[in-house]
Amino acid sequence: MWKSCLSAVSSVMLVLGCFYTSQQQAIAQVVIDQDSLNIAKGIPWGAGGFPFSQVANIKDSLVDSIAGKVVIDRHGEGPSGLGGPFSNPFPGRFVIVSLWGSNLDGCFLQVVVQKSPDDGQAELQQLVPKTLEIGVNNQIIELERNPSTKVRGFKVDYTYTEGGGTSVGNLIGKLLFGGNNQPAQNSGKKISSNWYMANTLFAVDQGTANLLRSAQPKEIRIRLRFENGDARIVPLGKGTVEKWPEVYGFNSTCVPQ
């Protein structure tokens, strides 16, 4: 069952800490508060505010200690408009956000699927991957959903502005112009619709983590197989793949510490 709205959105805190030694300059370090990765209540469209393709230290929310490491990737499809598919929901847009890493509890892979259908209607089965396949070193790794976690779905209402072949969501504003720099016909027309989101956690054991750590540092592809039978292939950037050795090396045994 869809939850009617996002009651709260996890905020991500990026902390730039400088570490000095006698032989090197300051190094910027990305830190994410542990509670910010608890995305059970959802995340903003396009996961705005998260660091992408960077190793982020997960900071314990109660004490100043590192509780894990994560690298986050995202992929978007659909009408670009102003700001691209990550900027805001708009009919036909589709976003996948994946979080890869390990912490004191073990290893994890979390996938968030966001969809803004043309007609504003979607079923949970369209957004929930049943399995996830990864092509690594000429072999396919298949991951199942973590049986101990519950899939969460969300339905969020939004308003977008349409007109003259250039349409963007109301979060961008009313910067709508036709081909001759004239205001587009019907610009300013506001339409209400819905976008949807599902959050799925996959089981990652030590064997899987070791395979991911051994992946060649290049762009690879994953295949999501959804509950309704659909499948979608999504690219993962080299910047994300090359961070796997570090993020899965934090807890290389993938068991609670």
C-alpha positions as CSV (number, residue, x, y, z in Angstrom):
1,M,0.0,0.0,0.0
2,W,1.3,3.5,-0.9
3,K,2.0,5.9,1.9
4,S,0.1,9.1,1.1
5,C,3.0,11.5,1.3
6,L,6.6,12.1,2.4
7,S,6.1,13.1,6.0
8,A,9.8,13.8,6.4
9,V,12.8,13.9,4.1
10,S,16.1,12.7,5.4
11,S,18.7,15.5,5.1
12,V,22.2,14.7,4.2
13,M,25.0,16.6,6.0
14,L,28.2,17.0,4.0
15,V,31.1,17.8,6.3
16,L,34.4,18.8,4.8
17,G,37.0,17.9,7.3
18,C,40.6,18.8,6.7
19,F,43.4,16.4,7.8
20,Y,46.9,17.7,7.8
21,T,50.3,15.9,7.9
22,S,53.8,17.3,7.5
23,Q,54.0,16.0,3.9
24,Q,50.6,16.6,2.4
25,Q,47.9,19.3,1.9
26,A,44.5,19.2,3.4
27,I,42.2,16.5,2.1
28,A,38.5,17.0,1.8
29,Q,36.5,14.2,3.4
30,V,32.8,13.6,2.8
31,V,30.8,12.5,5.9
32,I,27.2,11.4,6.0
33,D,25.4,11.3,9.3
34,Q,24.2,7.8,10.0
35,D,20.5,8.8,10.5
36,S,20.6,10.5,7.0
37,L,21.0,7.0,5.5
38,N,17.9,5.8,7.2
39,I,15.7,6.4,4.2
40,A,12.7,4.4,5.4
41,K,10.6,7.6,5.0
42,G,11.9,8.2,1.5
43,I,14.3,10.7,-0.2
44,P,13.7,13.8,-2.4
45,W,13.2,13.3,-6.1
46,G,16.6,12.6,-7.7
47,A,18.3,12.2,-4.3
48,G,19.3,15.9,-4.2
49,G,21.8,16.7,-1.5
50,F,23.6,13.3,-1.6
51,P,27.2,13.0,-2.7
52,F,27.6,10.8,-5.8
53,S,30.4,8.5,-6.9
54,Q,32.4,9.5,-3.8
55,V,33.4,7.5,-0.7
56,A,31.5,8.9,2.2
57,N,32.2,8.0,5.8
58,I,29.1,7.2,7.8
59,K,29.3,9.0,11.1
60,D,27.7,7.6,14.2
61,S,24.8,9.9,15.1
62,L,25.6,9.9,18.8
63,V,29.4,10.0,18.9
64,D,32.1,11.3,16.5
65,S,33.2,7.9,15.2
66,I,33.0,6.3,11.8
67,A,30.4,3.5,11.6
68,G,30.8,2.6,7.9
69,K,31.5,3.7,4.3
70,V,29.1,4.2,1.4
71,V,29.2,5.2,-2.3
72,I,26.0,6.4,-4.0
73,D,25.1,6.2,-7.7
74,R,22.1,7.5,-9.6
75,H,20.7,7.1,-13.1
76,G,17.9,9.1,-14.7
77,E,15.8,8.8,-17.8
78,G,13.0,10.7,-19.5
79,P,12.3,14.3,-20.6
80,S,15.3,16.5,-19.8
81,G,13.8,20.0,-19.7
82,L,15.6,22.5,-17.4
83,G,17.9,20.8,-15.0
84,G,17.6,17.2,-16.4
85,P,15.7,14.2,-15.0
86,F,17.1,14.6,-11.5
87,S,15.8,18.2,-11.0
88,N,12.2,17.4,-10.2
89,P,9.4,15.0,-11.1
90,F,7.8,15.4,-14.5
91,P,5.7,13.0,-16.6
92,G,7.8,10.3,-18.1
93,R,10.8,10.6,-15.8
94,F,12.4,7.7,-14.0
95,V,15.3,7.7,-11.5
96,I,17.2,4.9,-9.8
97,V,19.5,5.6,-6.8
98,S,21.7,2.9,-5.4
99,L,23.7,2.9,-2.2
100,W,26.6,0.5,-1.9
101,G,28.7,-0.1,1.2
102,S,29.3,-1.7,4.6
103,N,28.9,-0.7,8.2
104,L,29.3,-2.2,11.7
105,D,26.1,-4.3,11.0
106,G,27.4,-5.9,7.8
107,C,27.3,-5.1,4.0
108,F,24.4,-3.6,2.1
109,L,23.0,-2.6,-1.2
110,Q,20.0,-0.4,-1.2
111,V,18.0,0.6,-4.3
112,V,15.5,3.4,-4.5
113,V,13.3,3.6,-7.6
114,Q,11.4,6.8,-8.4
115,K,8.9,7.1,-11.2
116,S,6.7,9.9,-12.5
117,P,4.2,8.2,-14.9
118,D,2.7,10.0,-17.8
119,D,-0.8,9.4,-16.4
120,G,0.2,9.8,-12.7
121,Q,-0.7,6.2,-11.9
122,A,1.6,3.3,-10.9
123,E,1.5,0.1,-9.0
124,L,4.0,-0.9,-6.4
125,Q,5.0,-4.0,-8.4
126,Q,6.3,-1.7,-11.1
127,L,8.9,-0.2,-8.7
128,V,10.0,-3.1,-6.6
129,P,12.9,-5.1,-8.0
130,K,12.7,-8.8,-7.2
131,T,16.2,-9.5,-8.2
132,L,19.3,-7.5,-9.2
133,E,21.9,-8.8,-11.6
134,I,25.4,-7.3,-11.8
135,G,27.9,-8.0,-14.6
136,V,31.3,-8.2,-13.0
137,N,34.5,-9.6,-14.5
138,N,32.6,-11.5,-17.2
139,Q,30.2,-13.1,-14.8
140,I,26.8,-12.3,-13.6
141,I,26.0,-11.9,-9.9
142,E,22.4,-12.3,-8.9
143,L,21.2,-10.7,-5.7
144,E,17.9,-11.4,-3.9
145,R,15.9,-9.0,-1.8
146,N,16.8,-9.1,1.9
147,P,14.1,-11.3,3.4
148,S,14.3,-9.6,6.8
149,T,13.3,-6.2,5.5
150,K,10.0,-4.8,4.2
151,V,9.7,-3.0,0.9
152,R,8.3,0.5,1.4
153,G,6.3,2.4,-1.2
154,F,5.4,6.1,-1.4
155,K,3.0,8.2,-3.4
156,V,3.7,11.9,-3.6
157,D,1.6,14.6,-5.2
158,Y,3.3,17.4,-7.2
159,T,2.4,20.2,-9.6
160,Y,4.1,21.0,-12.8
161,T,3.8,23.7,-15.4
162,E,3.3,22.9,-19.0
163,G,3.4,24.8,-22.2
164,G,4.7,25.2,-25.8
165,G,6.8,22.0,-26.0
166,T,9.0,23.1,-23.0
167,S,7.6,21.8,-19.8
168,V,9.2,21.7,-16.3
169,G,8.0,21.0,-12.8
170,N,6.8,23.9,-10.6
171,L,10.0,23.5,-8.5
172,I,11.9,25.1,-11.4
173,G,9.5,28.0,-12.0
174,K,7.8,29.5,-15.0
175,L,10.8,30.0,-17.3
176,L,8.9,28.8,-20.4
177,F,9.7,30.2,-23.8
178,G,8.9,29.1,-27.4
179,G,11.3,28.7,-30.3
180,N,11.4,32.5,-31.0
181,N,12.0,33.5,-27.4
182,Q,8.3,34.3,-27.1
183,P,6.2,33.0,-24.2
184,A,5.0,29.6,-25.1
185,Q,1.3,29.1,-25.7
186,N,-0.6,28.0,-22.6
187,S,2.5,28.6,-20.5
188,G,1.6,28.9,-16.8
189,K,-0.9,26.1,-17.0
190,K,-0.5,24.1,-13.8
191,I,-1.3,20.4,-13.7
192,S,-1.4,18.2,-10.6
193,S,-0.1,14.6,-10.7
194,N,1.7,12.0,-8.6
195,W,5.1,10.4,-8.5
196,Y,6.0,7.2,-6.8
197,M,9.0,5.7,-5.0
198,A,10.0,2.3,-3.6
199,N,12.9,1.4,-1.4
200,T,14.4,-2.1,-1.6
201,L,17.3,-3.6,0.4
202,F,19.3,-6.5,-1.1
203,A,21.3,-9.2,0.7
204,V,25.1,-8.9,0.4
205,D,27.3,-11.5,1.9
206,Q,31.1,-11.8,2.1
207,G,31.4,-13.7,-1.2
208,T,29.4,-11.1,-3.1
209,A,31.3,-8.2,-1.5
210,N,34.6,-9.8,-2.5
211,L,33.4,-10.1,-6.1
212,L,32.4,-6.5,-6.1
213,R,35.7,-5.5,-4.6
214,S,37.5,-7.3,-7.4
215,A,35.5,-5.5,-10.2
216,Q,37.5,-3.8,-12.9
217,P,37.3,0.0,-12.5
218,K,35.0,0.8,-15.4
219,E,31.4,1.5,-16.1
220,I,29.3,-1.7,-15.7
221,R,25.6,-2.5,-16.0
222,I,23.0,-3.9,-13.6
223,R,19.7,-5.5,-14.5
224,L,16.6,-4.9,-12.3
225,R,13.8,-7.5,-12.6
226,F,10.6,-6.1,-11.2
227,E,7.7,-7.8,-9.5
228,N,5.5,-7.2,-12.6
229,G,7.9,-9.0,-14.9
230,D,9.5,-6.0,-16.4
231,A,13.3,-5.7,-16.5
232,R,15.5,-2.6,-16.9
233,I,19.2,-2.3,-17.5
234,V,20.9,0.5,-15.7
235,P,24.6,1.7,-16.1
236,L,26.8,2.2,-13.1
237,G,29.5,4.8,-13.5
238,K,33.2,4.0,-13.2
239,G,33.5,6.5,-10.3
240,T,31.1,4.3,-8.3
241,V,32.6,0.9,-9.2
242,E,36.2,1.9,-8.4
243,K,35.0,2.8,-4.9
244,W,33.7,-0.7,-4.1
245,P,37.1,-2.0,-2.7
246,E,37.1,0.8,-0.1
247,V,33.4,0.8,0.9
248,Y,33.1,-3.0,1.2
249,G,36.6,-3.1,2.8
250,F,35.3,-1.3,5.9
251,N,33.6,-4.5,7.1
252,S,35.1,-7.2,4.8
253,T,33.4,-10.1,6.6
254,C,29.9,-8.6,6.2
255,V,28.9,-9.7,9.7
256,P,28.0,-7.6,12.7
257,Q,31.1,-6.3,14.5
